[in-house]
Structure formats: structure tokens, C-alpha cells
């Protein structure tokens, strides 16, 4: 995604989803989205 761009995703099932931005993963910039029912 280029600067100023957007990205979206809809989580349809409960759970924990890990995500990261590949260029920043080595810097430890990762996160987890927790979706509760």
C-alpha cells in the first residue's frame, strides 16, 4: 500500500489474528486483532 492508501478486512469468525507490515516486521511492529463473538 502506498502512502495515503487504505486497506480493510472484515473478520467474520471469532479468534486471534496476527498481522504485520512486512517492511516493518523486523523492527517488531506486529499486532494481534482479537475478535470476540
N, CA, C and O atoms as a CHARMM CRD file, in Angstrom:
* protein
*
  148
    1    1 UNK  N      0.85800  -1.16900   0.00000 PROA 1      0.00000
    2    1 UNK  CA     0.00000   0.00000   0.00000 PROA 1      0.00000
    3    1 UNK  C      0.90100   1.22700   0.00000 PROA 1      0.00000
    4    1 UNK  O      1.78200   1.36700   0.84800 PROA 1      0.00000
    5    2 UNK  N      0.67800   2.06700  -0.91300 PROA 2      0.00000
    6    2 UNK  CA     1.47400   3.29600  -0.99900 PROA 2      0.00000
    7    2 UNK  C      0.98100   4.33200   0.00500 PROA 2      0.00000
    8    2 UNK  O     -0.13400   4.23600   0.51700 PROA 2      0.00000
    9    3 UNK  N      1.82500   5.32200   0.27700 PROA 3      0.00000
   10    3 UNK  CA     1.45500   6.38400   1.20100 PROA 3      0.00000
   11    3 UNK  C      0.09300   6.97300   0.85700 PROA 3      0.00000
   12    3 UNK  O     -0.20100   7.25200  -0.30600 PROA 3      0.00000
   13    4 UNK  N     -0.72600   7.15800   1.87600 PROA 4      0.00000
   14    4 UNK  CA    -2.06200   7.69800   1.67700 PROA 4      0.00000
   15    4 UNK  C     -3.08500   6.66100   1.26600 PROA 4      0.00000
   16    4 UNK  O     -4.27400   6.96300   1.15900 PROA 4      0.00000
   17    5 UNK  N     -2.62000   5.41700   1.03200 PROA 5      0.00000
   18    5 UNK  CA    -3.53100   4.35300   0.62600 PROA 5      0.00000
   19    5 UNK  C     -4.27600   3.76000   1.81200 PROA 5      0.00000
   20    5 UNK  O     -3.97600   4.06100   2.96700 PROA 5      0.00000
   21    6 UNK  N     -5.23600   2.92600   1.51100 PROA 6      0.00000
   22    6 UNK  CA    -6.03800   2.28000   2.55100 PROA 6      0.00000
   23    6 UNK  C     -6.13200   0.79200   2.29100 PROA 6      0.00000
   24    6 UNK  O     -5.96600   0.32400   1.16400 PROA 6      0.00000
   25    7 UNK  N     -6.39900   0.07200   3.34300 PROA 7      0.00000
   26    7 UNK  CA    -6.62000  -1.36200   3.27300 PROA 7      0.00000
   27    7 UNK  C     -7.65000  -1.69200   4.33400 PROA 7      0.00000
   28    7 UNK  O     -7.61600  -1.12000   5.42400 PROA 7      0.00000
   29    8 UNK  N     -8.55900  -2.59500   4.04200 PROA 8      0.00000
   30    8 UNK  CA    -9.52900  -3.01100   5.05400 PROA 8      0.00000
   31    8 UNK  C     -9.78000  -4.50500   4.92400 PROA 8      0.00000
   32    8 UNK  O     -9.56900  -5.10200   3.86800 PROA 8      0.00000
   33    9 UNK  N    -10.23100  -5.08700   6.01300 PROA 9      0.00000
   34    9 UNK  CA   -10.53000  -6.51500   6.05000 PROA 9      0.00000
   35    9 UNK  C    -11.62200  -6.73400   7.07700 PROA 9      0.00000
   36    9 UNK  O    -11.59300  -6.13600   8.15200 PROA 9      0.00000
   37   10 UNK  N    -12.57200  -7.57400   6.76300 PROA 10     0.00000
   38   10 UNK  CA   -13.64700  -7.88700   7.70300 PROA 10     0.00000
   39   10 UNK  C    -13.40300  -9.27700   8.27000 PROA 10     0.00000
   40   10 UNK  O    -13.31000 -10.25300   7.52500 PROA 10     0.00000
   41   11 UNK  N    -13.29900  -9.36100   9.59400 PROA 11     0.00000
   42   11 UNK  CA   -13.12400 -10.63600  10.27400 PROA 11     0.00000
   43   11 UNK  C    -14.50700 -11.21500  10.54900 PROA 11     0.00000
   44   11 UNK  O    -15.30600 -10.59700  11.25100 PROA 11     0.00000
   45   12 UNK  N    -14.79600 -12.38400  10.00700 PROA 12     0.00000
   46   12 UNK  CA   -16.11900 -12.98200  10.13400 PROA 12     0.00000
   47   12 UNK  C    -16.22200 -14.02200  11.23900 PROA 12     0.00000
   48   12 UNK  O    -17.32800 -14.39200  11.63300 PROA 12     0.00000
   49   13 UNK  N    -15.09900 -14.49800  11.74100 PROA 13     0.00000
   50   13 UNK  CA   -15.10300 -15.52200  12.77800 PROA 13     0.00000
   51   13 UNK  C    -14.34000 -15.04300  14.00200 PROA 13     0.00000
   52   13 UNK  O    -13.32200 -14.36500  13.86800 PROA 13     0.00000
   53   14 UNK  N    -14.82300 -15.38900  15.20400 PROA 14     0.00000
   54   14 UNK  CA   -14.08900 -15.04700  16.41600 PROA 14     0.00000
   55   14 UNK  C    -12.71300 -15.71600  16.40600 PROA 14     0.00000
   56   14 UNK  O    -12.53500 -16.78700  15.82600 PROA 14     0.00000
   57   15 UNK  N    -11.76600 -15.07900  17.04400 PROA 15     0.00000
   58   15 UNK  CA   -10.42900 -15.65200  17.15300 PROA 15     0.00000
   59   15 UNK  C     -9.38300 -14.56800  17.28400 PROA 15     0.00000
   60   15 UNK  O     -9.69600 -13.38300  17.39700 PROA 15     0.00000
   61   16 UNK  N     -8.12600 -15.00000  17.26700 PROA 16     0.00000
   62   16 UNK  CA    -6.99700 -14.07500  17.32000 PROA 16     0.00000
   63   16 UNK  C     -6.26400 -14.15100  15.99500 PROA 16     0.00000
   64   16 UNK  O     -5.92300 -15.23400  15.51800 PROA 16     0.00000
   65   17 UNK  N     -6.02800 -13.00200  15.41400 PROA 17     0.00000
   66   17 UNK  CA    -5.40100 -12.92300  14.10600 PROA 17     0.00000
   67   17 UNK  C     -4.15700 -12.05200  14.19700 PROA 17     0.00000
   68   17 UNK  O     -4.24700 -10.86800  14.52200 PROA 17     0.00000
   69   18 UNK  N     -3.00600 -12.62700  13.91300 PROA 18     0.00000
   70   18 UNK  CA    -1.74400 -11.89300  13.94400 PROA 18     0.00000
   71   18 UNK  C     -1.57400 -11.18800  12.60700 PROA 18     0.00000
   72   18 UNK  O     -1.89200 -11.75000  11.55900 PROA 18     0.00000
   73   19 UNK  N     -1.08300  -9.97900  12.64100 PROA 19     0.00000
   74   19 UNK  CA    -0.77600  -9.29200  11.39000 PROA 19     0.00000
   75   19 UNK  C      0.46800  -8.44300  11.54900 PROA 19     0.00000
   76   19 UNK  O      0.85800  -8.07300  12.65700 PROA 19     0.00000
   77   20 UNK  N      1.07600  -8.14600  10.42200 PROA 20     0.00000
   78   20 UNK  CA     2.26500  -7.29700  10.42700 PROA 20     0.00000
   79   20 UNK  C      2.38900  -6.62700   9.07200 PROA 20     0.00000
   80   20 UNK  O      1.82400  -7.07000   8.07200 PROA 20     0.00000
   81   21 UNK  N      3.13200  -5.56900   9.07900 PROA 21     0.00000
   82   21 UNK  CA     3.51000  -4.88800   7.84800 PROA 21     0.00000
   83   21 UNK  C      4.90000  -5.42400   7.51100 PROA 21     0.00000
   84   21 UNK  O      5.85200  -5.18300   8.25300 PROA 21     0.00000
   85   22 UNK  N      5.02300  -6.14300   6.40600 PROA 22     0.00000
   86   22 UNK  CA     6.27300  -6.84100   6.09700 PROA 22     0.00000
   87   22 UNK  C      7.50400  -5.94200   6.20300 PROA 22     0.00000
   88   22 UNK  O      8.48300  -6.36400   6.82000 PROA 22     0.00000
   89   23 UNK  N      7.51900  -4.73000   5.64300 PROA 23     0.00000
   90   23 UNK  CA     8.72700  -3.91500   5.75900 PROA 23     0.00000
   91   23 UNK  C      9.08900  -3.56700   7.20700 PROA 23     0.00000
   92   23 UNK  O     10.24900  -3.27900   7.50100 PROA 23     0.00000
   93   24 UNK  N      8.11000  -3.59200   8.10600 PROA 24     0.00000
   94   24 UNK  CA     8.35700  -3.19700   9.49000 PROA 24     0.00000
   95   24 UNK  C      8.41900  -4.38000  10.45400 PROA 24     0.00000
   96   24 UNK  O      8.67600  -4.18400  11.64200 PROA 24     0.00000
   97   25 UNK  N      8.19200  -5.58500   9.97800 PROA 25     0.00000
   98   25 UNK  CA     8.17100  -6.75900  10.85500 PROA 25     0.00000
   99   25 UNK  C      9.50300  -6.95000  11.57900 PROA 25     0.00000
  100   25 UNK  O      9.51700  -7.29700  12.76000 PROA 25     0.00000
  101   26 UNK  N     10.61500  -6.73100  10.88900 PROA 26     0.00000
  102   26 UNK  CA    11.92700  -6.90900  11.51900 PROA 26     0.00000
  103   26 UNK  C     12.15900  -5.92300  12.65400 PROA 26     0.00000
  104   26 UNK  O     13.00400  -6.15900  13.51700 PROA 26     0.00000
  105   27 UNK  N     11.41900  -4.82600  12.66000 PROA 27     0.00000
  106   27 UNK  CA    11.51700  -3.85000  13.74500 PROA 27     0.00000
  107   27 UNK  C     10.57300  -4.21300  14.89200 PROA 27     0.00000
  108   27 UNK  O     10.46200  -3.47200  15.86900 PROA 27     0.00000
  109   28 UNK  N      9.89100  -5.36400  14.76600 PROA 28     0.00000
  110   28 UNK  CA     8.99400  -5.80600  15.83000 PROA 28     0.00000
  111   28 UNK  C      7.61000  -5.19000  15.76200 PROA 28     0.00000
  112   28 UNK  O      6.83600  -5.29900  16.71300 PROA 28     0.00000
  113   29 UNK  N      7.29000  -4.54800  14.65700 PROA 29     0.00000
  114   29 UNK  CA     5.97800  -3.90100  14.53400 PROA 29     0.00000
  115   29 UNK  C      4.95200  -4.92300  14.05400 PROA 29     0.00000
  116   29 UNK  O      4.63800  -5.01200  12.86700 PROA 29     0.00000
  117   30 UNK  N      4.44600  -5.68300  15.00600 PROA 30     0.00000
  118   30 UNK  CA     3.43000  -6.69400  14.73300 PROA 30     0.00000
  119   30 UNK  C      2.27600  -6.47800  15.70300 PROA 30     0.00000
  120   30 UNK  O      2.43200  -5.79100  16.71300 PROA 30     0.00000
  121   31 UNK  N      1.12900  -7.05600  15.40300 PROA 31     0.00000
  122   31 UNK  CA    -0.03800  -6.87800  16.26300 PROA 31     0.00000
  123   31 UNK  C     -0.94000  -8.09600  16.16900 PROA 31     0.00000
  124   31 UNK  O     -0.78600  -8.93800  15.28500 PROA 31     0.00000
  125   32 UNK  N     -1.87700  -8.17100  17.08800 PROA 32     0.00000
  126   32 UNK  CA    -2.89100  -9.21500  17.07300 PROA 32     0.00000
  127   32 UNK  C     -4.25500  -8.55500  17.18400 PROA 32     0.00000
  128   32 UNK  O     -4.48200  -7.70800  18.04800 PROA 32     0.00000
  129   33 UNK  N     -5.15400  -8.95200  16.30400 PROA 33     0.00000
  130   33 UNK  CA    -6.54100  -8.49700  16.36200 PROA 33     0.00000
  131   33 UNK  C     -7.32900  -9.58700  17.07000 PROA 33     0.00000
  132   33 UNK  O     -7.27900 -10.74900  16.66900 PROA 33     0.00000
  133   34 UNK  N     -8.05700  -9.22200  18.12100 PROA 34     0.00000
  134   34 UNK  CA    -8.88200 -10.18100  18.85500 PROA 34     0.00000
  135   34 UNK  C    -10.33400  -9.90700  18.49900 PROA 34     0.00000
  136   34 UNK  O    -10.85200  -8.81600  18.74000 PROA 34     0.00000
  137   35 UNK  N    -10.98700 -10.91700  17.91800 PROA 35     0.00000
  138   35 UNK  CA   -12.39000 -10.80100  17.53000 PROA 35     0.00000
  139   35 UNK  C    -13.20200 -11.66300  18.48600 PROA 35     0.00000
  140   35 UNK  O    -13.01600 -12.87700  18.55700 PROA 35     0.00000
  141   36 UNK  N    -14.09900 -11.02300  19.21600 PROA 36     0.00000
  142   36 UNK  CA   -14.93100 -11.73500  20.18300 PROA 36     0.00000
  143   36 UNK  C    -16.33400 -11.92200  19.61800 PROA 36     0.00000
  144   36 UNK  O    -16.82500 -11.08000  18.86600 PROA 36     0.00000
  145   37 UNK  N    -16.97900 -13.03500  19.98600 PROA 37     0.00000
  146   37 UNK  CA   -18.33900 -13.27800  19.47700 PROA 37     0.00000
  147   37 UNK  C    -19.33800 -12.28800  20.05400 PROA 37     0.00000
  148   37 UNK  O    -20.52400 -12.35000  19.73200 PROA 37     0.00000
